[in-house]
C-alpha cells in the first residue's frame, strides 16, 4: 500500500561540474528531464466546472465549514502566503496545539498521496479528513456540514449552477473544494527553463541546480512538484533529532514504519518556511544541510547549501491573484 523503497537515480550523476557557466543550461535540462516535467495548465472552460470552482472557492473561505464557525480553510492554507501559514503554525506549536507543519495547498493536481504520511490516496479523501479532524475543522460528520450549507439561502444559486440540484450532498462538498484546489497552480521559472528558455534561470541558479542533482536530492524530490510522490524515512544515515512524532507508524502501528513521512514538494519552498513536519528549520539553507546530514550522512558546506537555496528561488511561481480573490460570503 505504501511505497517505502528508497529510490536512487544515478543517471549521469557526478559527470558535470557545478560551475554555472552558459554551457551548463543544456546540461541541467538534460539531467532534469529524467525526473522532472513542467506544469501543465488545466483547461477549465466548461461552465459547470467554473461553477464548481466558484462554489469550492466560496467554501474554502467560509469559516462556517468548521464546527466552531470560526476557522476557514484559508486560515491555515493562506492562499496569499503560498497556501500555508508558518507564523500561525509556530504560534500553535508554542501553545502545544499543533505538532505538524501546515503543508502548502498549491500545485496538488497530479499527486497520488496526501497528508504528512501519505495515508490518503486521493485529494477528496484528504479534504474529508481535514473537515473531520479534531485539530482542523473538527466537524463530527459530513452530514453536519451539508445541512449547515444547505440551510444558508445564499448558497442555493451556487449549488444549482455547480451541480444542477437544490441541495448539496456529502460527496459534492469535497468535489467542489477539489475543483477549486486543482486550479491552484504556480508556474515558475523552472518550467520556462525546461521548455527551452535558457534565460529563465540565472547562472547562480544553474549552479545550485547542478548541485541539487549531484547531492542526490532528486532521488526523492522527483516529479512535477519536486516531491510529494513517495514516502521516505527521516534519518536514513543518522537519527532524526525529534522522535516525538513517529510518522507513518502512528497510522499503521508497524515498527518498520517509524519516522516515515511523505516527501515534501519543493515548489514555492522558498516562501513556505518553516520546514519539515516538525517545523524544525526556519531557513532553507539549514533545511538543505539537515537533509544532507541525516539522509546522506554528508556534512554539506554552507556555500553549497546557499547555492541550492538560490536554485529553489527558480521554483517560486506567481500566485494566481485573480483566481484566489475572495468571493462574497453567502447569507
C-alpha positions in Angstrom: 0.0 0.0 0.0 2.8 2.4 0.8 6.0 3.0 -1.3 8.8 2.6 1.2 11.6 1.9 -1.2 14.4 4.5 -1.3 14.9 5.2 -5.0 18.3 6.4 -6.1 18.5 7.7 -9.6 22.1 7.6 -10.8 21.8 8.6 -14.4 24.8 10.9 -15.3 25.3 11.8 -11.6 28.6 13.5 -10.9 29.7 13.8 -14.5 29.3 17.5 -14.8 30.9 20.4 -12.8 28.6 22.8 -11.0 30.1 25.9 -12.4 27.0 27.9 -13.6 28.6 28.7 -16.9 26.4 29.3 -20.0 27.0 25.8 -21.3 25.5 24.4 -18.1 21.9 25.2 -19.2 21.5 22.3 -21.6 23.4 20.0 -19.2 21.0 20.8 -16.4 18.0 20.4 -18.7 19.1 17.0 -19.9 19.7 15.9 -16.3 16.3 17.2 -15.0 14.2 15.7 -17.9 14.7 12.2 -16.4 12.8 13.1 -13.2 11.0 16.4 -13.7 8.4 17.7 -16.1 6.9 21.2 -16.3 3.5 22.2 -15.0 0.7 21.6 -17.5 -2.0 24.3 -17.1 -5.6 23.0 -16.9 -8.3 23.8 -19.4 -11.2 24.9 -17.4 -13.5 26.5 -20.0 -16.5 24.2 -19.1 -19.2 26.5 -17.5 -20.2 23.8 -15.0 -16.6 23.3 -14.0 -16.3 27.0 -13.5 -19.4 27.0 -11.3 -17.9 24.2 -9.2 -14.7 26.2 -8.8 -16.7 29.2 -7.6 -18.6 27.1 -5.1 -15.4 25.4 -4.0 -13.7 28.7 -3.6 -16.5 30.1 -1.5 -16.5 27.1 0.8 -12.7 27.4 1.1 -13.0 30.9 2.5 -16.1 30.2 4.6 -15.5 29.8 8.4 -18.9 28.1 8.7 -17.3 25.0 7.2 -15.7 24.4 10.7 -17.5 23.1 13.7 -17.0 26.4 15.6 -17.8 28.6 12.6 -14.5 30.4 13.3 -11.9 28.8 11.0 -11.8 28.7 7.3 -9.6 26.5 5.2 -7.8 29.7 4.2 -6.9 30.4 7.8 -4.2 27.7 7.8 -3.7 27.4 4.0 -3.4 31.1 3.4 -3.5 31.5 -0.4 -1.7 34.8 -0.3 1.1 33.1 1.6 1.6 30.3 -0.9 -1.0 28.1 0.6 0.4 27.7 4.1 0.8 29.9 7.2 4.1 29.4 9.0 3.5 32.1 11.6 0.2 30.6 12.6 1.7 27.1 12.9 4.6 28.3 15.0 2.1 30.1 17.3 0.0 26.9 17.7 3.2 24.8 18.2 4.4 27.1 21.0 0.9 26.6 22.6 1.2 22.8 22.2 -1.9 22.9 20.0 -0.2 21.6 16.8 2.6 19.2 16.1 2.9 19.1 12.3 3.5 22.0 10.0 0.8 23.1 7.5 1.8 21.9 4.0 1.1 24.2 1.1 -2.2 23.5 -0.8 -0.8 24.8 -4.1 0.1 22.5 -7.0 -1.7 19.4 -5.7 -3.1 18.2 -9.0 -1.4 15.0 -10.2 -0.3 13.8 -6.8 -1.4 10.4 -5.7 -0.8 10.5 -2.0 -1.6 13.3 0.5 -1.0 14.1 4.1 2.2 14.2 6.0 2.4 10.4 6.0 0.8 9.8 2.6 -2.1 8.0 4.2 -4.7 9.5 1.9 -4.9 8.1 -1.6 -6.9 11.0 -3.2 -7.4 14.7 -2.7 -11.0 14.1 -1.9 -10.1 11.8 0.9 -7.6 14.3 2.3 -10.3 17.1 2.1 -12.7 14.9 4.1 -10.0 14.2 6.7 -9.4 18.0 7.2 -13.2 18.6 7.6 -13.5 16.0 10.3 -10.1 16.2 12.0 -10.4 17.4 15.6 -7.3 19.6 15.1 -8.5 21.1 11.9 -12.2 21.8 11.0 -13.4 19.5 13.8 -16.8 18.5 12.5 -18.3 15.4 13.9 -19.6 14.2 10.5 -20.1 15.4 6.9 -23.8 15.5 7.2 -23.5 18.3 9.7 -21.6 20.4 7.2 -24.0 19.6 4.3 -27.0 20.5 6.4 -25.4 23.8 7.5 -24.5 24.8 4.0 -27.9 23.8 2.6 -29.6 26.0 5.2 -27.8 29.1 4.0 -30.1 30.6 1.4 -27.3 32.4 -0.4 -25.6 29.1 -1.3 -28.6 27.9 -3.3 -27.7 29.6 -6.6 -24.1 28.4 -6.3 -25.2 24.8 -5.7 -27.7 24.9 -8.6 -25.1 26.2 -11.0 -22.5 23.8 -9.9 -24.5 20.6 -9.7 -27.9 21.3 -11.1 -29.6 20.4 -7.8 -31.1 22.4 -5.0 -29.4 20.5 -2.2 -25.7 19.8 -1.8 -24.7 16.2 -1.0 -21.7 15.0 1.1 -19.6 13.9 -1.9 -20.2 17.3 -3.6 -18.6 19.1 -0.7 -15.2 17.6 -1.5 -15.9 17.6 -5.2 -16.4 21.4 -5.2 -13.4 22.0 -3.0 -11.3 19.8 -5.2 -12.4 21.6 -8.3 -11.1 24.8 -6.8 -7.9 23.4 -5.4 -6.6 21.7 -8.6 -6.6 25.1 -10.2 -4.1 26.5 -7.7 -1.0 26.2 -9.8 2.0 28.4 -9.8 4.2 28.1 -13.0 7.7 29.1 -12.2 11.0 30.0 -14.0 12.0 26.3 -13.8 9.1 25.5 -16.1 10.1 28.0 -18.7 13.7 26.7 -18.5 12.6 23.1 -19.1 10.7 24.3 -22.1 13.8 25.7 -23.6 14.3 29.2 -22.2 18.0 29.4 -21.1 17.4 32.9 -19.7 14.8 31.7 -17.2 17.5 30.7 -14.7 20.4 32.8 -13.5 23.9 31.4 -13.6 23.8 31.1 -9.8 20.5 29.1 -10.1 22.2 26.9 -12.6 25.0 26.2 -10.2 22.5 25.4 -7.5 20.5 23.2 -9.8 23.6 21.1 -10.7 24.4 20.8 -7.0 20.9 19.7 -6.3 21.4 16.9 -8.9 24.9 15.9 -7.6 23.7 15.8 -4.0 21.1 13.1 -4.9 18.2 15.4 -3.9 16.3 14.3 -7.0 16.2 10.8 -5.7 13.3 11.7 -3.5 12.2 15.2 -4.8 11.0 13.9 -8.2 8.1 14.7 -10.5 6.4 18.0 -11.5 6.3 19.2 -7.9 9.9 18.1 -6.9 8.4 15.7 -4.4 5.1 14.5 -2.9 5.2 11.2 -4.7 6.8 8.8 -2.2 7.2 8.1 1.5 10.7 8.0 2.9 12.4 7.7 6.3 13.5 10.8 8.1 17.0 9.9 9.3 18.4 7.3 7.0 22.0 7.8 7.9 21.6 9.5 11.2 18.8 9.5 13.7 16.4 12.5 13.2 16.6 14.6 16.4 12.9 14.9 17.0 11.5 11.5 17.8 8.2 12.6 19.3 6.3 12.2 16.0 7.0 8.8 14.5 5.2 9.5 11.3 3.5 6.6 9.4 3.9 4.4 12.5 1.0 6.2 14.1 -1.3 5.1 11.3 -0.1 1.5 10.7 1.5 0.6 14.1 4.2 -1.3 12.3 7.6 -0.7 13.8 9.3 -0.7 10.4 7.3 2.4 9.5 8.7 4.6 12.3 9.9 8.1 11.1 8.5 7.6 7.5 6.9 10.7 6.1 5.7 11.8 2.6 8.5 13.6 0.8 7.6 17.3 0.8 7.1 19.1 -2.5 9.6 21.9 -3.3 7.6 24.3 -5.5 7.5 27.6 -3.7 9.5 26.2 -0.9 11.4 29.5 -0.5 8.1 31.0 0.6 6.8 28.3 2.9 9.0 28.2 6.0 9.3 26.6 8.5 10.4 23.3 7.0 9.8 19.6 7.8 6.9 18.1 9.6 8.1 19.4 12.9 8.9 22.9 11.6 12.5 22.5 12.9 14.2 24.6 10.3 13.3 28.2 9.7 15.9 28.8 6.9 16.1 27.0 3.6 19.8 26.6 3.7 19.6 25.0 7.1 17.0 22.5 5.8 19.3 21.6 2.9 22.2 20.9 5.4 19.9 18.8 7.6 18.8 16.7 4.6 22.3 16.1 3.6 23.4 15.2 7.1 20.5 12.9 8.2 19.6 11.4 4.8 23.0 11.1 3.1 25.5 11.3 6.0 27.3 14.2 4.4 28.2 17.5 6.1 27.2 19.9 3.3 29.3 23.0 3.1 27.3 26.2 3.8 28.2 27.6 0.4 26.6 24.5 -1.3 23.5 24.8 0.9 23.2 28.5 -0.1 23.7 27.6 -3.8 20.8 25.1 -3.6 18.7 27.7 -1.8 19.4 30.0 -4.7 18.2 27.3 -7.1 15.0 26.9 -5.1 14.2 30.5 -6.0 13.6 29.3 -9.5 10.8 27.1 -8.2 8.8 30.0 -6.9 5.9 30.9 -9.1 3.4 33.7 -9.3 0.3 33.5 -7.1 -2.8 33.5 -9.3 -4.2 36.7 -7.8 -7.5 36.8 -9.8 -8.2 33.1 -9.2 -7.8 33.3 -5.5 -9.7 36.6 -5.0 -12.0 36.1 -2.0 -15.7 35.9 -3.0 -18.6 37.4 -1.2 -19.9 35.1 1.6 -23.5 33.9 1.1 -26.1 34.8 3.7 
